Amino acid sequence: MIYTNELFAAAKEIIEGRRQKAEAENAKRLAEFEKAEPRYKALKSEMIDSMRIAMATVGADKATTEKVIREQRERNLAAQREIKALLSAHNLPEDYLEPQYTCKKCGDTGSVGIDLCSCFENVLQSLAFEEANRRSPLRFSTFEEFRLDYYSEKVIPEYHCSPRARMTEIFALCKEYAENFDTDSESLFLCGATGLGKTHLSLAIAGEVIKKGYRVIYNSAQNIFSELQREYFSRDNTRQYETLVLECDLLILDDLGTEFSTQFTDAALYNIINTRINMHLPTIINSNYTQKQVEEKYSQRISSRIIGEYACLFLLGNDVRQQKSEA
Ligand SMILES: [Zn+2]
């Protein structure tokens, strides 16, 4: 994936910060250990002295140089053995006097040879997701906060079940979905009237899925389309946001149907749904529309994919938000 220059600079700063922190902490540890263990300080100066002696033999005959180098190596090894013993006497690990880098592979430099280190890629990706979701008005919710007692136990004849029974089932299903989530999970279409908990349930799923380390994008359909449009018509040709929306592990598209519909949003929606189905990546769509209304509002190529490929969860009840505000 291609990232913007700003993101690249921000990632570089984070990695550089990690390195500086590791080295500053190391300098502090070294100073403390020297103070607590004078013998360590003496050993260190012995090692430096012996290096100086070795350097001084530059230009001497081969036999002398070899002898000096051999002696220096032996002195060094002996000093290192003694330092190890000192650390062990203080119950400290062998690498205590070395900088403790976050990434052992690159020593927090961000690169391995001429390649970017995987730690740098990870920071870039995390920043990109943070930035994308920062523009979302949605906040995480939890399953624990979900109140089933707001849903009536009275059976609705038309559906042969009560909202409570339906929502108990849907709640369990969403919880299980979050617990067992992987990128092979199915896509969900949560539909039903306003205020029945579609957003709550999908953001509770998002929270759990993110905790497992998956990359999630969540926003209202309108905001996602606006952001895609802004990116499309700007000079930013990295298509960073579009790539995240199309390729993230889980995409949550809230409130589909309330967007201002244009040719652009229609094409963008089809592209999102189709690309993610082809890549076998799960999407959760929330909408006040029923499947039938989706068929009426959207083109057949969009509605047939939602109806054919998504598991539909139809929520029942009275507006929970209204009940909460009246409570
Ligand atoms: Zn690294």
Boltz pocket constraint, residues with backbone or C-beta under 6 A from the ligand:
constraints:
  - pocket:
      binder: B
      contacts: [[A, 103], [A, 104], [A, 105], [A, 106], [A, 107], [A, 108], [A, 109], [A, 110], [A, 111], [A, 117], [A, 118], [A, 119], [A, 120]]
      max_distance: 6.0
